[in-house]
Structure formats: structure tokens, C-alpha cells
Amino acid sequence: MLKMFSAMLTRRSFTLIAFESVLIVGAVALAAWMRVGGDQAYLLLQIERGWEKAVVVAIVCQCCLYFADLYDLHGIRDHRDLFVRISQGVGATSLVLAALYFWFPFLIVERGVFLVASVMAIVLIVAWRLVFEFLERQLSPRERLLLVGTTPATLLLARELFERRMELGVDIVGFVDPDPAKVGQPLINPGIIGTIEDIPSIVRAQNVDRVVVSMADARGRLPMDKLLEMKLDGVSFDHLASLYEEYTGKIAVENLRPSWFVFSAGFRKSRFQRAAKRLSDLAASTIGLVIGAPIMALVALAVKVTSEGDVFYHQQRVGRDGHVFTVHKFRSMRQNAEAATGAVWASKAGDARITPIGKFLRKTRLDEMPQLWNVFAGDMSLVGPRPERPEFVSQLTEQIPFYGQRHIVRPGLTGWAQVRYSYGASVEDAMQKLQYDLFYIKNMSVAFDLFIALSTIKTVIMRKGAA
């Protein structure tokens, strides 16, 4: 569970959220003091439950900042972009709070307080972000790693960790290889800094927290007796695949063997967990079908009047245990778009098969609303690996190791791969998404499903759906 939440929320993100929550509550309190004076502010905050109302403001504001992508730590381009996003988030907060105050006037802190607090919040959050950015550059990363092995698979995972080192809070001090002739060879900066025998001295000299070994290198290439001796002497070892999973929220398929699935924690779910997931699926799909009926009627009308053909599109997909079922969607392509070509990957941009209204439906995910019936019927779950077409499953199973493992659970209307890796139009994309799918299957829970559902709502609102 801790590993799952580590992947969902990095320590950097958690620090930002925690401090910004305090700043927002503090801005409301300070604005109240400036607005009504010291004694009145005390009465307002203590007697009239002002602190609780300030927390409501902070929660709403944090949600709006989240939807403004303030915690997408790769997406903020510069300080101007930071200021614009914070202003948008606070502006959205004012609209949401206006609606809340209209329906629940008892939540109002004091008239005029929020206007002052919003200006102060923007200033404080921008200042805090700049201070945090400065401190992050000055302070050392949280965990220092020494990587044992230099196979291509090891370098692939190491490169991703290196590129995200500031976000993840790690520092790769170097690589170790059994061949002394390779010492000094550059890899991804840093390079190979020693041999197996040098590990204890490197750990001491470089203050290494963990020595990470790739499974690919461990099989027959490394002297395990020496590594065991170092382990007993106090050196901390870990598998690269396990560390990669911990930090990235996906499972490195290329470094795995079947034994990993046998001995790895997770994957097996209790009857209670399965029942809770199914009950939540039934409840969500029922509510969605009832509330979404007027929206689906409007979408059906739009599809019908803007292009010739059927309103719905029915397609075969592979579900749990390889069972083939029919998925239902609003048609977003021209009628019989694949009649001449058969099943083909969707194009990333400019797919001529998509109708004008279909492009909008895909961006907003409205084309997938009929799949709530698939969820209600038990063919799908609200959250899980996205179901793929049988033609592609046969191809991907042959080309990607462990691809069939994604079919041990019901496919989902949305999934961990969809919120972390939004597009899939090739075998390479399918490999990336499988790594997220396996992580989800291993750590599947109602809490994880809720987090993915909220992230999907954000994706839809920010219009980051498929093209």
C-alpha cells in the first residue's frame, strides 16, 4: 500500500501540497484579521468556527490547483507559466466557492475576506514555489543509489530514474561492472566507477543508501557469494525492478521472469476485495447510467445529425480470462471506417476516420459512456486495464512478455495506464501501458480505484483525452 501511494504521490508533491495547504489557511486567517481586526478575527476564527471554514477554502483551492496541473511537476515550463496556472486555480476556486456559498451560506467566513485571501494566496504560493525550487537545487537528493550491472535493460531503467532524479528524490552515484576493463567508461553520466570488489569502499566513500542489482545481471554474471558476504557485512541490496516499481508506478516487464510473479507480494486478492470492487462497480454504473441518460440522449442526437450511419458502435474486445465480449460506444468514426483495412492502430494525429463530432467525443470521453452498461453487466469494471481488440491481443501476446497477465482481472472503463500514459498506438506504447497495468493489478484496491477515477475526471476536464 505504501509503495502504491509512493508512486501516486511523490515526496516532492506531498511537500508542496502540505505547505500550500498551510499557506492557504494562513492567508484566510490573515485576511480575516486585516478585514475585521484582531479581536473580531479571534471571535471569527475560534467562536464562529472560522478555522473549519478556512479548511474548506483550502480543500477547494487545492483541488482547483490540482486540476490546473500545479502538481504536474514536468509540465510547468517557467515562472510565468507558474503564475498563470496559480491565478487560474485561485480563479476557479472563487467560482466553486461562490456556488458553495450560494447553496450553503453557513460556510462563508466573512464577506470580503476571500477577495483579500485570494490575492494573498497567489503571492504566498508563488513565493513558496520559488523558495522550494531554490532549496531543491541546493539540497542533496534523498536517496543515493549504486547500480550493479550495465546490460541494455538495466541502462533503460536507469536512464528514466536519472532523468527524473529531482522529481523522485534519487541520485545515481555510478555503475559497477564485473569487468575491470570497463571502469571509467561513461554511460548516462555518471559511468562505471568500479568493480564488484569495490562495492564496500564505494558505499562508504559515496554514502550510498542502496546497492541496486538488475535481475538480468544477477543471473550467472555476478559473484553472488561476494554479494552475500557484503550483505551480511551491512551493505543494503535491492532488485532494480523493485526499486523501479517503487519510484515510477510501473513494473519493468523486460527485467522480469515468471518466478517474480510467483514470489512477489500482491496480485492475489481476497474474496472481500473482489466483492467490494464489484459492488462499487454496480453502484457507480447504476448512478452513471441514471444521471448520464440525458447527456447520452444529446450525444446520440449529435452523432445522428452530423454523420451518416448508426449511433452506436459495437466492437469485440478481450476481457477477463480471455473472454471475448462486445463493447458499446458512441460512433466517433465514419461508418465502416475499417471495411477496407481491417483492424489498424489509431493514428496519433489527423486520423481521417474520425468524424468532427467524434474528435470532441473522444477528447471528452463521452463516446465511452455506453460502456457503463458493460460495467453494469459485469463484462468490465470501472477501473482496470483497457480492453483490447482480439486482433491486437494475438499480436501483442507474441511480442510482449507477460501481456496475457493483464487479462486476470476485468478490463476497465479507465485505468492506471490511461492516467499515467495517455496514448497507445503501437507495440511500444502497449509495452509501456502493460507496465502500468501490471502495477495496478498488483496493488488493486478500492482506494487505488478512487484515486484513478478522480485522476480521470481531471483528464477529461483538462481535455487530455485521445485525439
N, C-alpha and C positions, 0 to 999 in steps of 0.2 A: 504493500500500500504506500509506504514512504517513497519507494522508487518511482511509483506511478506519479505521485504528486510532484516529485522532483523533476520529472520530465515535463509535466504540465506547467509548472511554475518555477522558474529558475530562482536562485537565491537573489540575483540582481533584481528581478521583477518583484520578488517579495519585499525586498528592502525599499524599492520605490513606492510600492502600494502602501506599506506600513507608514512610512514617513509622510507621504502625501495625505493619508487619512488624518494623521495628527495635525498637519498644516491646515487642512480644510476645516476641521472642528475648531482649531485655534483662530482661524480667520473669522468664523461665525461669532465666536465668543468676543474677539477683539472688536468686531463691527458692532456688536450689541453694546459693548462698553462705550464706544465712540458715539453711538446713536442716542442712548438713554442715560449715560452717566454711570459712575461706579456703583453707587448704592442700588440704583434701579437695575443695573446689569446683574448684580448679585441675586436680587429677587427673581429676575427673569430667568436666570440660568439654574438657580437652585430650587426656588419655590415653585415656579411655573414650568418645571421640567424642561428648561431650555437646553440642557445638555443632551437630552434624548432627542429633541428636535434637531439639534446640530448634528447628531449622528445620522439622522435620516438624510439631512442635506449631504453629508459626507458619502453615504452609501449611494445616493442618486448620482452625485458628482463623479464618484469613482467608476460607476457603471458607464457613464457618458464618456469619461476619459478612456475607458477600455474600448468602447465602440468607436472612438476617434483614433484608435490604433496607437495610443500613447505607450502601450506596453509591448508593441511590436518593435523589439529592440534593433531589428535590422532595417526597419522601414523609414526611420526618421533621418532625413537627408542632411539637414543643417539646422542652425539655431532659428532661422526664420520659419522653417517648416515646423519646428517645435512650438514656437509661439502661436502660429496659426492653428495648429491642432489643439493646443490647450484652450485657446479662445473659442474654438468650435465646441469643444467638450463642455466648457462652462456655459456657453450659449445654449447648448442643448439641455443642460441642467436646469437653466431658468425656465425653459418651456415645460419640461417634465414637472418641475416643482409647481409651476403655475396651475397645471392640471390637477396635481395632488391637493394644492391649497384650495382650489375651487370645490372639489368634492369633499375634502377633509380639512376644513378651516382650522381645526384644533391643532394642526401640525405647524401653523405659522409661528415663527419665532417672534417676530415683531415687524411691523410694517417699515419698510425701508432698510432693514438690516441686510437682506440678501443682496441688494444692489451694491452696498459697500463691501460686503463679504466677497462677492464675485470678483470685484476689481483686486481686492487683496489676495484672493486665492490665485489669480493669474500671476500676479507679481511674485508671490511666495513660491509657487510651483516652478515657474521659470528659473528663479534664483536657485532653488533646491536642485533642479536638474543640472544647472551649470556647475554647482558645487560638487554634485555627485560625479559628474563627468571628470572634473579635475581630480577628485580623490581616487577615482577608479584608475586614472593614469598613473597616479603616484604610488598607490599601494600595490603590493605584490599579489598575484593570483592566489586563490585559497589553497589549491592542491597542486603539488609538483609531481610529475609523472616521469618515469623512465620506462621506455618501451623496449622490450626484448623481441628481436626479430625484424626482418626487413623484406618480407615477401610482398608482392604487389597488393594482396588483400589487406595486409597489415598497414601498408602505406595509405591505402584508400581510406581506411577508417581514421588513421592518424591525421591525415590531411584535413578531414572535416573537423576533428577536435581542435586542430591547430588554428583553423580559420575562425572558429567560434570561441577561441580560448578566453576572450574578455567577457563574452556573454555567459559562458559556462563556468568561469572561475577556475580554469586549469592552466598549467604551464608544462609543456613538454620540454624537459631539460635535454633530451637526446635519445639516441637509439643505441642498442647493444647488439652485436652480431657475433656468432661463434668464430668467424674467420678473422684473425688478427690483421690480415692484409687489407681489410675493408675499413679499418679505423681511420677516421679523418675524412671519409667520403661524405660529401654533402647530400642531403636527401630533401627535406622540406624546410630546412632551416629551423632547428639545428640538424646536424647529421649524426653519423656514427661516432660515438665518443669513447667506446671501449669494447671489451670482450666479456664473455661470461664471468671470467675470473675477476674482472674489475668491478662487478656489481656492488660488493660491500663497500669498497672505497668510494665509488661514485655516489652511493646512497648517503654516506657520511659527509662527503665534500659538498654535494649539491643540495643537501637537506631534502632528499626525495621522500615523498609520503607513500607512494605506491609504485612497485615494480610491476609492469603490466606485460603479460605474456600472451602472444597470439596462439590460438589452438593449432593453426596451420604450421607454425614454427615448432610447437611443442612436440608434434608427432615425429619422433625419430631424429630431429635436428639439434635438440638441446640436451645437454647432460643433466638429466633430471635428478641424479644423485647429488650433484653440486647445488642445484636449486633447492633441493630438500634440506641440505646442510645449512644453506643461507636462511631458509625459512625458520629452521629450528634456532638459528642464531639471532632471530629478531627482525629479519627483513620481511616486509609485508608484500605479498604477491597477489595478483588478481588476473583473471582472464580478460583479454581485450574486449571480447564480445559482451561480457557482463558489464564492464565499465562503459562501453559504447551505449548499451541499452539504458544504463542509469542516467547518462547525460543527455541523450538525444531523443529518447522516447520511441525508439525503433530497435528491432532486433536484426543484427547483421547476418543475413542468410548465408553469405559466401563463406563465413568462418565457422559454420555450424556442422555438426554431424548428428545422426539420429540419437546418439547417446545423450546429447544435450537435452532433447525433449523428454527423454526418459527420466533423467535425474534433476531437471530444472524444477524449481518451485513454481506454482501457478498452474494454469491450463485446466486442471481438474476442478470442477465447480460442484458444490453441494446441491442437493435437491431444493433446499430452501432458496439458494441463489437463483437457480433456474426458474423456480416458481415465481419469485419476486420480479424477475425480469419479464416473464410472460404477463404477469398481472399489470405491470407498468405499461407494457406494450398495448394490452387491451384497453386500459384506461385512456392512454394518450391517443390511440387511433380512434376510439369512440368519440372523444371530445373533439378531435380534429375533424372528423367527418361531419359532426353536427354543426360545429362553428364554421367550418370551411365550406359548407354546402352552397351558400350564396356566392362565395368567391369562385368556386368551381363552376357554377352556372354561368357567371360572367366570362370566365376563361373559355368555357365551351362555346359560348356565343361568339367571342372574339376569334377563335380558331375557325369556326364555321364560316364567318362572313369575310375573312381575309385570305382564305385559300381553299381551293377545291380539295375534296376528299373527306375522309372520316374525321370525327372529332378526336377519337381515342386511337392510340397506337398500342398494339399488343405484341409483345416480344418474348421469346423463350429465354429464360435465364437459369443459371445453375444455382441451386440453393443448398441447404444443409444436407450433408452426406451425399452430395452429388445429384440430389433430386432435381429434375428439371420442372420448372413451373412457369406460368405465364405472368409477366409483369405488365401492369397497366399504366399508361402515361398519356398526357395530352400530346397530340401530334405536334411536333415542332419542326418536322421536315416536310418536304414535298411528298405528296402521295407516291408510293412505290419508288422512293428515292434510291433504293438499293436493288432494284429489279435487274439492272444490267451488270452490276458489280458484285453482288453478294455482300456478305458482311465485311466491312472495312473499318479501320480505326477512324474515329472522328478527327477532323483537322483542327489544329490549334487556333487558326485564324482564317477567316474568309471561307468557311465551309459553304459551298454553293447549294448544298442540300437543305440548309436551314431556311425557313421562311422568315420574313421580317418580324412577325409576331413571335415566332419560335425563338428568335435570339433573345427577346425580352423575357420570355417564359423560362429559358434556361438560366439567364442571369439571376432571376428572382426565385428559381427553383419551383415555380408554380406548375411547371409541366409534370412534376413528380407527385403532386397532391393525390392523384388517384391511387398511388401506391399505399396510401393509408388503408385501403381495402385489403391489400396484400398483407399488411401488418395485422389487421384485424383477423384475417383468415388463417394466420399462422405460417404463411409462406416466408414472411420476412419479420424482422424486428425493427424497432425504431432506430436502434444504433447497432452497427455491425459492419463487417466488410461489405462493400458494394457488390451486388450480384453481377457476374459477367456472363456474356453470351457463350453458349456451348462451343461455338466455332473457335472462339479465342481461348477458352479454358483448355481445350485439347492442345492447342499450340503452346500456351504458357506452361502447362504442366510438363511438357517435354523439355522446355528451355530453361525453366526456373526451378531450382531445387526447393522442395517443401511447399510448392504452390498449392498442392491439394489440401494442405493443413488448414487453409482458410475456410474450408467447407465443413469444419467440425461444429460450426455454430450457424445460426440463421443469418443470412445476409441482412444488411441494414439499409434503411432509408437514407441515413447519413452514417459517417464513421470517423474514426481517429485519422485514417489516411486522408479523408476529404478535408478535414480542418487543418491538417499539417502539410499536405501535399495536394494542392487543389486540382491538378490537371493530370490526366493519364491518357496518352495517345500512342504508346509504343511499348515494346517489350521492356525497354529500360525503365519507363515510367511504372510499368506493372511491377517490376522488381522493387522499386522504391516504395510503392504503396503496400506491397506484401510485407515489407519490414515493419511498417506501422500496423498493419492488420494483425501480425503475429504478436506484437506488443499488446495490442488491445485484447486479443484472445487470452493472453497470459494473465492480464491484470483486470479482466472484465468484472465490473461491479455496477450497482445502481448509481453510486456516486460518480463513477467514471462516465457512465451514460449521461448523467445530468450535465456534467461539465462539457461533454461533446455536443449535447443538444444546445446549450447556451452559446457555445462557440459557433455552431451552425447558424443560429439566429443572427449573430454578429456578421457572419459571412454573407448572409442574404441581405441584411440591411446595408452593408457596405458594398453590395453588388459585386462580389468577387467570385460569382459562380462560373460555371463553364461557359465558354464562348459559344 
